[in-house]
């Protein structure tokens, strides 16, 4: 193994031609001979740059619509040969194999082809074969060969050559090799996951996930934990695709909470202006209103204490009036599909507030996978995109919910998907007025939400908590009547829950005795 290795010959075969001509010119200026393939060679020649065709190396023409061009001993021998091995050198001499010191390959745009919804056959055609084979060969032989798979590394290669007088160091080649293997791993993961979906396989024998570094983070959930943020290439609107207009770098917890907030507010993409305020991945206020300003104020009034230092998500472009209201308390992040110039000007005075815009809301109904690590493996599941319509509800009490109660029940049920279990959500007139989250006992969640509502009533000088006349959602069934009775004591008049408890009859009887309307969904929304 050698440390410094000169670059005398480079094989370039790229789908993404960004920066290609400038990079090639720079290599030629440094005395590097270029070998190329197909469209890459055509681009170089169009720029009047000398490039040998790979068929000159292989003495074999490209064939089968370009499927076979680099799968040849002359290419792979040039990449894999150990330059300090006498037998390898003898084999190269015997078969006329020329060494390749630099491989530059970026792969067929498979992920982009899938993302635009291309037909199955088109996706198959965009699975690269020769590219990954060459990349893996060059990366394995990084003791002698430098391999580049990302356009952003072109400049680094030139800088390294300048610093090392036309050579590359072992440490530099090792770093390039690690990036190369990560790229082929991500590529194969994208192909295998796409094929599993195309074949309708919910649980394929092997599953892989991959990402591209978006940013190194200052720390993780706590300062003693290191962390980084990776994107998966799906381009789902959200924190991964957002433009940050101002404020310091997002933290691990900021990213996690902002994602939770935006995914929640996206549930109301087709409805009235909506706002969700998130604290520690749980909503402390969600509301719809006549305007964004109205929605924000109503969400804030659910739990003003917890809203301090929270994350605000909106389902409409941000306007100045709403921005001014948000600025009245400390807020970590605001994310919205857009923000007008006046709103951005308002936020400009708050240097620590981060403003993110996405140009779109994520599709709350799109089927995607979620995964979570456990010791020795990870859990994979479909994202919870289930929703029940009014016609799917089963009224189980003597009293039928009124139209206004039904609207609030549906709103509360939508929010329930985004509250950690055990979850209890009180809603009145399209706004949460009490949220109980993450408790080990369902009745405790019911009590906590009611207690928060009482505290807010006192703080706002209201004659009674807003839970009076509210509708309540429970993310899973009431195992006993105590939770339902507690909700009624807080003033709730209608309940929505999955049903399915061994004590459903007892719970229904309690609801009837209290004069409540209750509906079953037949569907739960656990969130751990």
N, C-alpha and C positions, 0 to 999 in steps of 0.2 A: 504494500500500500504506500502510495506516495502522497506527500503533502501538496506541493505546488505542481500543477499540471497545466501545460500550455493548451490553449484552444486554437487549433489550426483548421479544423473542419467542423461545420455545423450542418445538421439535418433539420430543416424547418418544414413543418406540415401543420398548418393552423386553419381552423374554421373561422375564428374571430380574427379578422385582419387589422384590428385596431393597432396602430403604432408599428405595423409590420415593416413598412418601407423604411421608416426612420431607423428602426432597430437593425434592419439588414444593412443599410448604408453604414451605420456605425461599426458593425462587425467587419464589413469589407475594409473600412478605413483602418481597422486594426489587424489587417492581414489574414482574415478568416475566409476560407473557401466555403461557399454555400452550396448545399444540395437540397433539392426541394421536390415537391410532388404537386400534381394536378393544378388546382386553382391557386395554390400558394405560388407555384412557379410562374403561373401566368401573371399574377399580380406583380411579382418581382421583375419579370421581363418587361411588363408594361411601363415600369418605372426605369427601364434601361439599366437594370442591375443584373450582373452575371450570376446565373444559378444553374448548376448542372441538374438535369433531371434524374430522379432516383433510378430510372430505368437504365441509366448509364452505369450505375453501381451494380445493379442486379443483372444487367444484360438480359432483361426480361420485361416485356411491356406491361403497363397497367392493363387490367382486364376486368371483365364482369362489372362494368359500370363503376370502376374504381374500388370495388370490394377487395381486390387483390392487387397490391402494389408494393407494400413494405414488408409483407410476410415472406421474407427471403433470408437465407444465410448471410448474404452480403451485407444486409442491413443489421441483422441481429448479431452477427459475428463482429461487425464493427462497433457495436454497442457493448457487447458482453466480454470481449477479449481482455484478458489481464495483460497489461503491457510489460510486466516484469516476469511473465511466465514464458520460458523458452519454448515449450510445446505450443502454447497459444500463438506465439509469434510465428512459429514454423507453419502452423495451420493457415494463418493469415497469408503468409507468403505463398504457400502452395496453391491456395484457392483465389488469390488475387483480391483479398478482402482488405479494404482500406479502413483505418480507424476513424471513428466518429467521436469527437471530443465534447460536442455540445448538441443536445437534442432539444428542440423547441416544438412542443405539440400542445395545442388545446383541442379539445374533443368535439365531435359532432354535437350540435346543440340539442341533445335529447331532452333535457329538462324544459327548455323553452318550447320545444315541439309539443310536449305533453301539456304544458301550461296553457297553450292556445287552443287546446281541445282537438288536436289533429286526429284523424282516423288511425285505427290500430296499425294498418300497413305502413303509414307514414312514420309512426313512432318506431316501428321495427327498423325501418330504413335508416333512422337516425341513431341507431345503436352502433357506436364506434367499436371496431375490432382491432385494426392495426394500430391505432393510436394508443390504447391502453397497453397493448403488448410491448410496444416500443418504450413507453414510459416506465413500465415495470422493469424492463431489461436495463435501461439506463440508470434507474434508481438503484437497482441491485448492485450495479457496477460503479457506484458513486466514488469508489477509490480512484477512478480514472475519468469518469464522465460526469458532466454537469447536465442536469435536466430541468427545463423550465416549462411549467404548465399554466402559468398565470401571466397575463399581459403586464400586471403591475411589477413583475420581477425583471422586466427588460432593463430598466435603469440600474437595478442592483447588480446585474451581470456586468454591465459596462463599467460601473464604478469599481467592481472587484478586479476586472481586467486591468484597469488603469492603475489601481493600487498595487497590483502584483505583477506589473509589466507583462500583460498579455496572458497571465495565468490565473487559475482559481485555486483557493486553498481547500484543504480537506474539510474544514469546519463549514465553509460556505457550501460545498457540494453536499455535505450531510444534511444541512438545512433544506436545500432544494429537494433532496430525495424524500425527506419526511413530508414536505408539502405535496410532492408528486404522489406518494402512496395514499395520502389523505384524499387527494383528488380522485384517484381511481376507485378508492373505497366508496366515496360519496356517489360517484357515477354509477357504480354497480348497485348501490343501495337504492338509488332513484329508479333504476331499471327494474330491480326485483320487486320493489313496492308497487310500481306501476303495473307490472304483470300480475301481481297478486290481486290488485283491484280489478284489473281487466278480466281476470278469471273468476272473480267473485269469491276469492279465498280470504275469509275473515281471519284465519289463524294459520298462515303458511308455516312450514316446518322451521324455516329460518327467517328472521326479520332483522333488518339493519336500519339505523337512522344516522344521518350525517348532517353537518352544518359547516358554514363558512364564518370565520371570525368577523364579527361586526365591530366589536370594541373590547379591549381589556378593561375591566372594571376596577375601581379603586379597591373594593373588597366585596365580599358576599353579603349574606344576611347580617353578619357581624364583622367588625373590623379585623378580627383574627383569621377570617376566611378569605382565601383568594378566589377570584371569580372572573368569568368572561361571558360575553353575550355572542351567541352564534345565530345566524339566520339559516333557514332551511330551503330557501330558494322558491318557496310557494308564492311569494308576493301577496299574501293575504293582507289587506289593509289593516294597519295597526301600528304598534310601536316599532316593529321591525322595518316598516316602510316609510315611517313618518319623517317629515322635515322638522327639525328643531330650530325655531326662530331665535330663541334666546335662552339664557339661564345656563347654569353649570352642567357638567356631564351628568347623565342619568345614572343612578345607582342601581344595584341589583334589586333592591326592594321597590324602587321607583318603577323599574321595568315590569316587574311582576304585578304591581298594583295597577299600573296604567293599562296593562293588557286586560286585567279583570274588569276594569271600569269600561273600557271601550267595547269589549265583548258583550257586556250587559246592555249598554245603551243601544247597541246595534239591534237588539231585539225589537226596538221601537222605530226601526228605519222608515217604515211606511206610515207611522202614526203622527200624532201631534209632536211639537217640540218636546224633547225629553232631556233630562239631566240625571246622571248617576254620580254620586260622591262615594269614593272608596277609601277605606282605611284598613290597612293590614289585610288586604285581599277580600274584605267583606264590605258590602254596601252599608253605609250609615245613613243614606238618604237617596231615594229614587222618585222621580216625579215627572209627569207630563203637565204641560201648561199651555196657555194661549200664546205664549212667546217663550223664547229661551230664557229671558229674564224671569218670567213667571215660573217656569219649570225649575230654574236654579233656586229661586227663593223658597219654593215649596219643598224641594229636596233638602235644602239647608235646614229648614225648620223641623225636620224629622229628628235631627240630633246635632245641634249646633256645636256641642262640645267635641264630639268625635270628628266633625268636619274640619276642625282646625288642623292644618298640616296634611290634609288629605289630597286625593286625586280627583279631579273633576273631568268627566267625559260628557260630551254633548253630541246630539244626533243631527245638528244643523251647524252651518258655518257660524263662527262666533262674531257677535256684533259688539259695538262699543259700550252700549248700556249694560249688557251682561258682563263684559270685561270689567267695567267699573265696579259692579256689585261684587264680583269674585274677589277683587283686590281689597275689599274691606277687611278680609281676614287673611292670614298666612295660608297659602296653598302651594303645594309642592309642584304639581304638574297639571296642566290643562291640555286635553286632547280633543280635537274636533275635526270634522271633515274639511274645515277651512276656517279662515279668519280674515275679516276685511282689514283694510289699512288702518282704519280708525281704532279697531280693537287692538291691533298690534302696537299702535302708538300708546294706548293706555297701559299695556303690559310692559312697554319699554322702560317705564319708571320703576318696575319691580325686577331688579336684576337677578334675584335668586329664583324667580318663578320661571319654570320651563313651559314654553308653549310649543305644542306639537300639532301639525296638521297633516292630514293623510289623503285628501282629495276624494275619499270614498269611505263608506262604512263596510266592515266585513259582512259577508253573507251569513246571517245567523242560522240559516237552514242548510248550508253547504256541508256535506259529509266529509269530515276529516278525522284523522287519528290523533289521539293524545297518548302520551306515555309517561310513566313515572318509575324512577329507579327504586328497587328494593335490594336488600342484600342478596347478591348472587344472581341478579337478573333485573328485569323490568316488566312492568305491567303495561299492556297496550289495550286500548278500547276505542270505540267510536266516540266522538264528541257527543255530548248530550244535546241533541238538536230536536228532541221530541217536544211536541206541543199538542195540547188538546183543544179542540174547538168547542164552542158552546153546545153544539149538537151532540158532542160526545160525553157531556156531563150527565151524571145520574143523580137526580134529586132523591135523597133518601129520607128526608124529614117531611112532616105534615105540611110545614110551611115552605112554599116555593120562594126562592130569592127574587127580590124586585129587580127591575132593570138596572138601577144604579148599583145595587149590591152585586149583581152579576158582572157588571163592568169592573168593579173593584176586585172581585174574586179572580177574574182573568188576569188583571194587572198583577195582583199579589202572586198568582201562580207562576207568572213569567219571571218575576223577580226571584222566586224561590229557587230556581235553577242555579242562581249565582250566589247563594248564601250557604256558608258551610253548615253541615248537619251537626246537631239537630237544628233545623231552621224553622222559625216562626216569623211571619211577616204580617203586620197590621197595615191595612191600606184604607184611606178614605178619600173619595173624590179624585182618584188618579194619582195619589201620592202616598208614599210610605209614611206612617206616623209612629211606627215602632218596629224595630228589627232585633230579634234574638237569634244569635248565631253560635255554632260551635260548642254547644253544651252537651254534656254526657246524658242529661235527662231532658226530655222534650218539655216537660212541665216547667223546668228551670228556664228554658228558652222563652216560654210563654210569659213567665213572670218578669224576666229581665227586660223583654220588649215593652211590657206594660209599665214597668218601673221607669224606663227611659222616657216613655210618653208622659208620665206624671211629672217627671223632673222638667221636661221641656215646657209643659203647661205652666208650671210655677215660674220658670225663667221668662216666659213670654207674657205672663200676666193673664192667662186664659182662665175662664171660670171652671173648665173641666178639661181633662186630657182629650186629645183628638182621637183616641181610641174609642170614644163614645160614638156609636153608630158606624163603626168600622167593619171591614171584612177581613178575615184572617185566612192565610194559607199556611199549611203545614207540609213540609217537603215529603214526609212519610206519614203513615197512619198513626192515629192516637192509640197507643196500646191500652190506655185506661181513659176514663172519662175526666180525670183530674185536669189535664191540659185544656180540654175544651171548656170545663167549668171556669178555670182561671181566665180564659179568654173572654168568656161571657161576663165575668166580674169586672173585667177591664172595659166593658161596654161594647164588645163585638156583637154583631147581629147576624153574621153569616160566616160560614166556614167552608173552605175547600180543602180536601185532603184525598189521598189515594184510596183509602179504604183497604180492607183485606185483613184487618186484625181479628183475632179470635174473639175479641170483645166488641166487635162492630155494633152488635145489637144493644149492648150496654151504652155505648157512646151515642148511638142514634136516639135511644130513649132519653138520655140526659139532654140532648139537643132539643128534643120535642118538649120536654118539661120546662126548658128555659125559653122556649119560643124562638129558637134559632132556626135559620134555614141552613141546610148543609148539603153539599154536593160531593160525590165521589168522582175521581178522575180515572181510577184503575191504573194509575201510572205514578211512580214516585220520582223524586229528583235528589237522591243522595249526592252530596258533594263533600269529599273528604280532603 
